[in-house]
Amino acid sequence: MRSVACSAWCRLFQERPFAFLTGDLGFMALEPLRDAMGRFFINAGVAEQNMISVAAGMTRSGIDTWAYSIAPFAYARPFEQIRNDVCLNRLPVRIVGNGGGYAYGVMGPSHHAIEDYGVLLGLQGMAVYVPAFAADVEPAIRTMALDSAPAYLRLGRCEKPAEFQVPAFQPWRLLIDGGGPVLAAVGPLAGALLKRVMVMEPSVRPALWVLSVMPNGLADIPPPLVDAVRSGRVFAVAEEHVAHGGAGQALLAALARRGVAPARFLHFHAVGYPSGRYGSQAFHRQESGIDPDSVLERLAATGSPS
């Protein structure tokens, strides 16, 4: 998704100039943006805390500013600066974290971001965008550019089946309907699940929804999704994020406020590093039980009460 984002920023810069700060990252991907932006493209160095403070200062002075790094360096290392300089001052700094979840694989936990949006959604006024597909990236960027709130963009790897036509970007989308459980996925994990769900018999396959914007999507759940949960079908959430502060807990709370309680709730989420070993993104998904095989096998074993 990073190269798609680069092209989107290049087009956006021609329409409404902005400043772009990078924490000495983006090589072999962001060069077109660097060349298009000239002095507005700033390598802030390996100094992410300072980068966020500079971005806040530039935004306060009236310059639209984006700040980019790999996900853990974009939100974890400069957390205090995001909290104090950006959110407490309600500044629309756009923070970009590349490689959300376990995307950086064998580089280990220091390079993983499995608690990022849960942490950031605890801050005042923060919005989070988690594109599921490459086609979502430009609409997400353009929405963020027009918003007056602080925002975090979590980029991953597009896992869309080649033949699938992506619905227009919005906080919630029904990707494929089915008569089985109701399954809500967050971000690119939806594409991996979709590959398997598409070939299932319609009467038993899950109705697969994708959530891409928070907190708006947490507060405004589509009525058809609420009705499906209310009908007594199993409701499950799959996310490449820890349970605490994740979308699963937030969606249960949102449903409870509507007086809706799932007949059965399953939460597929990152569990960290149970074996103490590090491997590919696929390895960590499997170890956490959030790979498509694990998710669908457990859903099939659970069934969906009528």
C-alpha positions in Angstrom: 0.0 0.0 0.0 2.9 2.3 0.5 3.6 2.9 -3.2 -0.1 3.6 -3.7 0.0 6.1 -0.9 3.0 7.8 -2.5 1.1 8.3 -5.8 -1.9 9.6 -3.9 0.2 12.1 -2.0 1.8 13.3 -5.2 -1.6 14.0 -6.7 -2.8 15.6 -3.5 0.2 17.9 -3.4 -0.6 19.3 -6.8 -4.0 20.3 -5.5 -3.3 21.5 -2.0 0.4 21.7 -0.9 1.4 20.3 2.4 4.6 19.3 4.2 5.7 15.7 4.5 8.1 14.6 7.3 9.8 11.2 7.3 11.8 9.6 10.1 14.6 8.6 7.7 12.4 6.0 6.1 10.7 5.4 2.8 13.6 4.6 0.6 12.8 2.8 -2.7 9.2 3.9 -2.3 8.8 7.7 -1.6 11.3 9.1 -4.0 8.6 10.3 -6.4 7.0 12.2 -3.6 10.4 13.7 -2.6 11.0 14.8 -6.1 7.5 16.3 -6.5 7.6 18.2 -3.2 11.1 19.6 -3.1 11.7 21.6 0.1 8.3 20.5 1.5 9.6 16.9 1.8 11.7 16.8 5.0 13.9 14.0 6.3 13.5 14.5 10.0 16.1 11.8 10.8 16.0 9.0 13.3 14.3 11.4 15.8 10.6 10.5 15.7 9.8 12.4 18.9 11.2 15.5 17.5 9.5 14.8 14.2 6.1 14.8 15.8 6.8 18.0 17.7 8.0 19.7 14.5 4.9 18.5 12.7 2.7 19.9 15.4 4.5 23.2 15.3 4.2 23.4 11.5 0.5 22.6 11.7 0.0 25.2 14.4 1.6 27.8 12.0 -0.9 26.9 9.3 1.0 24.3 7.2 -0.8 21.0 6.6 1.6 18.4 7.7 2.0 14.6 7.4 4.5 12.6 9.5 5.6 9.1 8.3 7.5 6.2 9.8 7.1 2.5 10.2 4.1 1.9 12.5 5.8 1.3 15.9 8.1 4.3 15.4 5.2 6.5 14.3 3.0 5.9 17.4 5.0 4.2 20.2 8.3 6.1 20.4 6.7 9.6 20.1 3.5 8.8 22.1 4.1 11.7 24.6 4.5 14.1 21.7 1.3 12.8 20.0 -0.6 13.2 23.3 0.7 16.5 24.4 1.7 18.4 21.2 -0.9 17.1 18.8 -4.0 15.8 20.6 -4.2 18.2 23.6 -3.9 21.1 21.1 -6.4 19.5 18.7 -4.0 19.8 15.8 -4.8 17.9 12.5 -1.4 16.3 12.2 -1.7 13.3 9.9 0.5 10.4 11.3 1.3 7.5 8.9 2.4 4.1 10.2 3.6 1.7 7.6 3.4 -2.0 8.3 0.7 -2.4 10.9 0.2 -5.5 12.9 2.8 -8.2 12.4 3.8 -6.9 8.9 7.5 -6.6 9.7 7.6 -10.2 10.6 11.1 -11.5 11.4 12.3 -8.1 12.6 10.5 -8.9 15.8 8.3 -7.2 18.4 10.2 -3.9 18.3 9.0 -3.5 14.7 5.5 -4.8 15.2 2.4 -2.7 15.9 -0.2 -4.9 17.5 -1.6 -2.3 19.9 -1.3 0.9 17.8 -4.9 1.9 17.1 -6.1 0.9 20.6 -3.5 3.1 22.2 -4.2 6.1 19.8 -7.9 5.9 20.1 -7.5 6.6 23.8 -6.2 10.1 23.0 -8.5 13.1 22.6 -9.9 13.6 19.1 -7.8 11.0 17.4 -9.2 9.3 14.3 -7.8 6.1 12.9 -7.9 4.9 9.3 -7.1 1.2 8.4 -7.4 0.6 4.7 -8.2 -3.0 3.8 -7.2 -2.8 0.2 -4.9 -0.7 -2.0 -8.0 1.0 -3.5 -8.9 2.3 -0.1 -5.6 4.2 0.4 -6.3 7.3 -1.7 -9.8 7.9 -0.4 -8.6 7.5 3.1 -5.7 10.0 2.5 -8.1 12.5 0.9 -10.6 12.1 3.8 -7.8 12.7 6.3 -6.6 15.8 4.4 -10.0 17.4 4.7 -10.5 16.5 8.4 -9.7 19.0 11.2 -8.9 16.2 13.7 -5.6 14.5 14.4 -5.5 11.2 12.4 -3.5 8.0 12.1 -3.2 6.0 8.9 -2.2 2.3 9.4 -0.8 0.9 6.1 -0.4 -2.8 5.4 -0.2 -5.1 2.5 -3.2 -5.5 0.1 -4.4 -9.1 0.2 -7.4 -8.7 -2.1 -8.4 -11.6 -4.3 -7.7 -10.6 -7.9 -11.2 -11.0 -9.2 -12.9 -9.1 -6.3 -14.3 -5.6 -7.0 -13.7 -3.4 -4.0 -16.8 -1.4 -2.8 -16.2 2.3 -2.4 -14.3 3.3 0.8 -16.3 4.1 3.9 -16.1 3.1 7.6 -18.1 -0.1 7.1 -18.6 -2.3 4.0 -20.3 -5.6 3.5 -17.8 -7.5 1.3 -19.8 -10.7 0.8 -23.0 -11.9 2.3 -23.8 -15.3 3.7 -26.1 -17.3 5.9 -23.5 -18.3 8.5 -21.9 -16.3 11.3 -21.4 -12.5 11.1 -17.7 -11.8 10.8 -16.2 -8.3 11.1 -12.6 -7.9 10.1 -10.3 -4.9 10.5 -8.0 -3.7 7.7 -6.0 -6.0 5.3 -6.9 -9.2 7.2 -10.3 -8.9 5.5 -8.7 -9.6 2.1 -7.0 -12.8 3.4 -10.3 -14.0 4.8 -12.2 -13.0 1.7 -10.1 -15.3 -0.5 -11.5 -18.3 1.5 -15.0 -17.0 2.1 -15.7 -16.4 -1.5 -15.5 -20.1 -2.4 -17.8 -21.3 0.4 -21.4 -22.3 0.0 -23.6 -19.2 0.5 -25.8 -20.8 3.0 -23.0 -21.5 5.4 -20.4 -18.9 4.7 -19.9 -15.9 7.0 -21.3 -12.5 6.1 -18.0 -10.7 5.9 -17.9 -7.0 6.9 -14.8 -4.8 7.0 -14.2 -1.9 9.4 -11.8 0.7 8.2 -12.4 3.9 10.2 -12.5 4.4 14.0 -14.0 5.8 16.1 -16.7 6.7 13.6 -17.3 3.1 12.7 -17.5 2.1 16.3 -20.1 4.7 17.0 -22.2 4.2 13.8 -22.6 0.5 13.2 -24.7 -0.2 10.0 -28.3 -1.2 10.9 -28.1 -4.4 8.7 -25.1 -5.5 10.8 -26.9 -4.7 14.0 -30.0 -6.6 12.8 -27.8 -9.7 11.8 -26.3 -9.8 15.3 -29.7 -9.3 16.9 -31.1 -12.2 15.0 -29.1 -14.7 17.0 -26.2 -15.4 14.6 -22.7 -15.9 16.0 -20.8 -12.6 15.9 -17.1 -12.6 15.5 -14.4 -9.9 15.1 -10.9 -10.6 13.5 -8.2 -8.1 13.9 -4.4 -8.0 13.8 -4.3 -6.2 17.1 -4.4 -7.2 20.8 -7.7 -7.7 22.5 -7.3 -4.9 25.0 -8.4 -1.6 23.3 -9.2 -3.4 20.1 -12.2 -3.2 17.8 -13.7 -6.3 19.3 -14.2 -4.9 22.8 -15.3 -1.5 21.3 -17.9 -3.2 19.1 -19.3 -5.2 22.0 -19.7 -2.1 24.0 -21.4 -0.2 21.1 -23.8 -3.1 20.7 -24.6 -3.2 24.4 -25.5 0.5 24.3 -28.1 -0.4 21.7 -29.4 -3.2 23.9 -28.0 -5.9 21.6 -26.1 -8.9 22.9 -24.7 -11.5 20.5 -25.9 -15.1 21.1 -22.2 -16.1 20.9 -19.2 -13.8 20.5 -15.8 -14.9 19.2 -12.8 -12.5 19.1 -9.8 -13.4 16.9 -6.9 -11.1 17.8 -3.1 -10.9 18.2 -1.9 -12.7 21.3 1.7 -11.5 21.2 4.5 -14.2 21.1 3.3 -17.4 22.8 6.2 -19.5 21.5 8.8 -16.8 22.1 9.9 -17.1 18.5 9.7 -14.6 15.6 8.9 -15.3 12.0 6.9 -14.0 9.0 3.6 -12.2 9.3 1.9 -15.5 8.3 3.6 -17.3 11.1 2.5 -14.8 13.7 -1.1 -14.8 12.4 -1.2 -18.5 12.6 0.3 -18.5 16.1 -2.4 -16.0 17.2 -5.2 -18.0 15.5 -6.1 -15.1 13.2 -5.0 -16.7 9.9 -8.0 -17.6 7.6 -7.8 -21.3 8.3 -7.9 -20.9 12.0 -10.7 -18.3 11.9 -13.0 -20.3 9.6 -12.3 -23.6 11.3 -13.3 -22.2 14.6 -16.4 -20.5 13.2 -17.5 -23.8 11.6 -17.0 -25.6 14.8 -19.1 -23.0 16.7 -22.0 -23.0 14.3 -24.7 -20.3 14.2 -27.8 -20.7 16.3 -31.1 -20.0 14.6 
